[in-house]
Amino acid sequence: MLITPGGHSIWQVAPLEIRWIAHSWFQIKVGSTTVHIDPSILGFKGLEELAKGVKKADLVLITHHHADHCREEIVNLVSKKGARVLAPEACAGKLGERMIVMKPGDSYSHRGMVIRAVHAYNVPEGSSTVKAHKRGECLGYLLTADGKTVYHAGDTDLIPEMGSLGQVDAALLPIGGTYTMNAEEAAEAVAKIKPRVAVPMHHIDAEPEDFAKMVGKKARAVVLRQGESLRLA
């Protein structure tokens, strides 16, 4: 099923389709190109079944080096042979020879798509209760294709860099509050980023509907259920 930003279900192929798989794992399709961001699931239970239901990736983006995100066997399950893997330097040696090291500010082009790595980290004053992500060590990504930009924030608190991302059509934001910012700070992030659409993720310890209420009129909040997709026209 596809869900438009207005909340209506449709059954046509989207020009840019964002599908939530689990946790912070999204599948993004633009034409014939498929990208997976952070293919992972907490505890890995049911991972192989989930992997059977996704389209194999031409490109995989990994945000950080923690074991539930940076695992070669998972990347192999969801990607085509020869697919490139973009990941921070801390993942080096964990994802095989096809990995390309990305640092904040780096860009990578693929079939007319541009991927830009940006900062993602915990701050002492942030709402996260576990400070496990250091500045410069982890990444978020801006994916731009066909004039539309998707921001995957990675595992992060509310950080100053969110105010200078440029145009963002869809922001995929963690709201869990343990390793990342909570729903309240994520709603503040929406005010900084000013996306057309805001999608909560990484919410095992939070209610995505609460985030949607906090966002209010700052953007269109879309809560995706597992396997649902958002169409960006």
N, C-alpha and C positions, 0 to 999 in steps of 0.2 A: 504494500500500500504506500502511496505517496501522500504526504500532507503538505499542503501549501502553507505559506506564512499566515494566511487568513484562517487556517484551521480546517479547510475543506479537504476531504479525501478525493483523490483522482486516480485514474488508471492509465495515464499516458507516460511516455518516456520523457524524463526531465532533461533539460540541457545541462544542468548541474545538479546532481543528486547527492545528498548527504544522508547516509544510512547509519543509524546507531546500532552497533553490534552488542557491546557490553562495556561496562566500566568507562574507560576513556578511549575505547576502540571505535573508530568510525571508518566506514568505507565511503569514498568519494568517487563518483563517476562523472567524467566529462567526455561526452562523445564515446569513443572506443577505448578511452584510457581510464584505468582503475587505480586508485591510490588507497592504501590502508595506512591509517595513523594509529600508532600504539596498539597493535594487535595483541591483546592480553585479556585475561580474566582472573579475578582473585581466586587463588587456590587451584586454578587450572581445571577444576571439575567441569566437565561438559565442553571443554575446549575443542576437542576433535569434532564433535557434533556441530558446534558453531562454525568451525572452519569449513565443513562440508556445504554449508548454506551460503557462503560468500563467493563472490567472483574473484578469481585469482588476480593478484595485483601486478601492475607494471612497475609500480614504485611503492616503497614502504618507508614511512617516516617514523622514527623512534625518538621520543622526547628525552629519555634519560636512561641511566644505566641500572636501575633497580631490577631485580630478578623477574618481577612480574611484567616488565616492559621490554627488557633487552635479552631475548632468548632466540638463538638461531633456529632451533627446532620449530618454534612458533612461526617465525618469518618464513621458513620453508613450507609450512603447511598452507599458508595463505598467499604465496606469491608464485609467479611464473618463473620458469628457469631463466636465469639471466637478468631478472629484475634487480634494479639498483635499490640499495638501502641507505637512506640518509640518517645519520645518528651522531650524537656528540662524541667527543674524543674518549670519554670514559667508557664507551662501548667497544673501543678498539680491541680486537682479538676475540670478541664474543659473537660476532655476526658474519664471519667469513670474509673472503676476499672482495666480495661485491659491495662492501660497506664503503661509503664516502663520508669522511669526517666533516661535520658542519659546526661552525661556531656562530654565536650571535652576530648578525650582520651579513653572513654569507648568503649567497643566492645560488640556485641551481635551476636550470631550464630543462624541460622535458616535454616534447611534442606540443610546443606552444604554451605550456603551463610554466609558471615561474613560482618556485618555492623559496621563501626567505625565512631564515632562522632568526628568532628573536629570543630575548631573555625570558626565563622562567625560574623563579626561586622563592624561597621562604625568607621573610624578614622578621627580625626580633619582635617588632610591634604588631605583626600580622595575626590574624585569627587562628592560623594553624596551630595545633597543639604539639605536633612533632616537627621539628625543624630539620628535615632530611634532604633538602634540595638547596645547594649552594649556588650563588650567582656565578655565571660563567660556565657552570658544570652541566646544567640542564637547559632544555630548549622548549620554546613554543614555535609554531610555524604559521606563516601567512602563505596561503595557496591562492594564486591568482590565475584565472582562466576565463576567457570570453568576457573580459571586463568585470568579472565578479571576484570578490576576495573572501575566503574563509579563513578565520583565525582559530587555530587550535591552541589553547593557552598552555597545555601541558600541566604538570604538577606545580602549582604556583600560588603565592599569596597575591593580594592586590599590590601591584608594584607601579612605580612612577612611569615606567616605559609604556604602560598601557595607554597613556595619553598621547602618544606620538606614533601610533601604528599606521595612520593614514586611513584611507577608505576601508571599511570592513562591512561586508554585507551580512555575514553570519558569524557570530562569535560562539565558540564551543567552550564553555567555562566550567571548571570544577567547583563544586559547592560543598564537599564533604566535611571540611572543617578539622580534619585530623592532620593529614599531610599537606593539605591545601587550604585556601581561603574557605570560609563558610558561605552560606547563602546570602547573608547580609552584605558581606564584602563583595561577593560576586555581583550583586545588584549595584553596588557602588562602581564596580568595574564597568558595568554596562553604561553608566552615566559618563565615564571617561572615554570609552571606546566609541560609543554612539553607533552601534550596528543597526541594521534593519531588523535583524532577527537574533535572539539570544537563546541558546540551547544549553541546558544544564547537563553535566556529566560528572563522573567520579563522585556519585552521591550515595554511597552505601550507608553513610551515617547522617543523611539528610533527606528531606522531602522535596522533590523537585517542584511540586505545586506551590510550596511556600516561597521558593525562589521566584516563580512566575508572578505571584502576588506582589512581592517586593519590587520587581522590575516595573510594575505598573505601566505607565505611559512612556517610559524611557525607550522602549523598543517592543517589538512583538516577541513575547516569550513563547517558545514552542517546546513542550515536554514530549519527547519521543519515547515510546515504549520499545522494548527490544524488537529489532527487526524492522521498525518503521523508518520511513525516509522523509526528508524535507526537500522540496523542490525549490530551487532558486531560479526564477525566470528573469 
